[in-house]
Amino acid sequence: MSGLVTLAVALALHPSAESHLWAHMIQHLLLVVVVAPLLAIPLLHWRTPRPSWAVVAIWTVLHSVALWAWHLPGPFDAALRSEPLHGLEHLCLFGTAIGFWWATLATVHQGEPGVGVAAVFVTAMQGIALGGLMTLASRPWYDGFPLDDQQVAGVIMWCPAGFIYTGVVAAMLYLWLADREPVPAVD
């Protein structure tokens, strides 16, 4: 339920996201690191095969490619000029995020979260790098948005998203360690 409420909030940001890059980035952040994992969690309880490390890697690469490709100036500007392309942008980011979160969170249920933790770490670094580049850029990347708007958007991608990914890694490790059998004491 909280995933659907957050999805509604993200969609309600659409008018502001058209004129403010920082609002657009909050919309992306909500879709990718809040709504997607909240909607992926129930998928863990379906009777689907658990993903192998290769499946986790494939979803990580797909999501990283979507993240970088849609934040390049050409595709991003084209998406803002075309509502169907803008919908495709959000669908790519959101769809690959759901697959990514399903695959990585499933590793905890398998009792082998190492691959999932590594995937979340790698993905966090992608967002942090892209956010850092946007923040530290000396000129605007996107048509119609001033540099200061881009820099605020970069900080949003860089910091809050980084904290969320770090929190997820900590939670994954906690759940994995809490589920392990205690090692008997040696006298």
C-alpha positions in Angstrom: 0.0 0.0 0.0 2.8 2.4 0.9 4.3 1.8 -2.6 1.1 2.8 -4.3 0.8 5.9 -2.2 4.3 6.9 -3.0 3.7 6.2 -6.6 0.7 8.6 -6.5 2.9 11.3 -4.9 5.6 10.8 -7.6 2.9 11.1 -10.3 1.5 14.2 -8.7 4.9 15.9 -9.0 4.5 15.8 -12.8 3.5 19.4 -13.3 6.4 20.7 -11.2 8.8 18.2 -12.8 8.1 19.8 -16.2 9.5 23.2 -15.2 12.0 22.3 -12.4 14.8 19.8 -12.8 15.0 19.2 -9.1 11.3 18.2 -9.0 12.0 15.9 -11.9 14.8 14.3 -10.0 12.7 13.9 -6.9 10.1 12.1 -9.1 12.9 9.8 -10.4 14.2 9.2 -6.9 10.8 8.2 -5.6 10.1 5.9 -8.5 13.5 4.2 -8.5 14.6 3.9 -4.8 11.3 4.1 -2.9 8.3 2.8 -5.0 10.2 0.1 -7.0 11.6 -1.7 -3.9 8.3 -1.4 -2.1 6.5 -3.0 -5.0 9.3 -5.6 -5.5 9.0 -6.9 -1.9 5.7 -8.7 -2.5 7.1 -10.3 -5.6 9.5 -12.2 -3.3 6.6 -14.2 -1.9 5.3 -15.4 -5.3 6.3 -18.8 -6.4 9.0 -17.7 -8.9 12.4 -19.1 -9.2 15.0 -17.4 -7.1 17.4 -15.3 -9.2 20.9 -16.6 -9.8 23.9 -14.2 -9.5 23.8 -13.9 -13.3 20.2 -12.6 -13.1 21.2 -10.1 -10.4 24.0 -9.0 -12.6 21.8 -8.6 -15.7 19.2 -6.5 -13.8 22.0 -4.4 -12.3 23.5 -3.7 -15.8 20.0 -3.0 -17.3 19.1 -0.6 -14.6 22.5 1.2 -14.7 22.3 1.5 -18.5 18.7 3.0 -18.2 19.9 5.4 -15.5 22.8 6.7 -17.6 21.1 6.7 -20.9 18.0 8.6 -19.8 20.2 11.2 -18.1 22.3 12.0 -21.1 21.3 15.4 -22.5 20.0 14.2 -25.8 17.6 11.5 -24.6 16.5 13.6 -21.5 15.7 16.6 -23.7 13.9 14.5 -26.2 11.8 12.9 -23.4 10.8 16.4 -22.2 9.6 17.4 -25.7 7.6 14.2 -26.2 5.0 13.0 -23.7 5.1 9.4 -25.1 8.9 9.4 -24.9 8.8 10.8 -21.4 6.5 8.0 -20.4 9.0 5.5 -21.9 11.8 7.1 -19.9 9.9 6.6 -16.7 8.8 3.1 -17.7 12.4 2.2 -18.4 13.7 3.6 -15.1 10.9 2.2 -13.1 10.7 -1.2 -14.8 14.4 -1.9 -14.6 14.3 -0.7 -10.9 11.6 -3.2 -10.0 13.6 -6.0 -11.7 16.8 -4.8 -10.0 15.2 -4.6 -6.5 13.4 -8.0 -6.9 16.6 -9.7 -7.9 18.8 -8.1 -5.2 16.3 -8.4 -2.3 15.7 -12.1 -3.2 19.3 -12.8 -2.4 18.5 -12.1 1.3 15.7 -14.7 1.2 18.1 -17.2 -0.3 20.5 -16.7 2.6 23.2 -15.4 0.2 23.0 -11.6 0.1 26.6 -11.0 -0.9 25.7 -10.7 -4.6 22.7 -8.5 -3.8 24.7 -6.3 -1.5 27.4 -5.9 -4.2 24.7 -5.1 -6.8 23.1 -2.4 -4.6 26.6 -0.9 -3.9 27.4 -0.8 -7.6 24.1 0.8 -8.4 24.5 3.3 -5.6 27.9 4.3 -7.1 26.2 4.9 -10.5 23.7 7.3 -9.0 26.3 9.0 -6.8 28.7 9.5 -9.8 25.9 10.8 -12.1 24.6 13.1 -9.3 28.1 14.3 -8.6 28.8 15.1 -12.3 25.5 17.0 -12.5 26.3 18.9 -9.3 29.8 19.9 -10.2 29.1 20.7 -13.9 30.1 24.2 -15.0 27.3 24.5 -17.5 23.8 23.2 -17.9 23.3 19.8 -19.5 19.6 20.1 -20.4 17.7 22.6 -22.5 15.6 25.1 -20.6 17.0 24.4 -17.1 19.5 26.7 -15.4 22.7 25.5 -13.9 21.6 26.0 -10.3 18.4 23.9 -10.9 20.6 21.1 -12.4 23.0 21.3 -9.4 20.2 21.0 -6.9 18.9 18.0 -9.0 22.4 16.5 -8.9 22.6 16.9 -5.1 19.2 15.1 -4.8 20.5 12.2 -6.9 23.9 12.2 -5.1 22.9 12.5 -1.4 19.4 11.3 -0.5 19.6 8.4 -3.0 23.0 7.5 -1.6 21.6 7.4 1.9 18.7 5.2 0.8 21.0 2.7 -0.9 23.3 2.6 2.1 20.3 2.0 4.4 19.1 -0.9 2.1 22.6 -2.5 2.2 22.6 -2.2 6.1 19.1 -3.7 6.3 20.0 -6.6 3.9 23.1 -7.4 6.0 21.1 -7.1 9.2 18.3 -9.5 8.0 20.9 -11.9 6.7 22.9 -11.9 10.0 19.8 -12.1 12.2 18.6 -15.2 10.3 21.8 -17.1 10.8 22.3 -19.8 13.3 24.5 -18.7 16.2 27.9 -20.3 16.2 28.3 -22.5 19.3 30.8 -21.2 21.8 34.0 -23.2 22.2 35.1 -23.7 25.8 
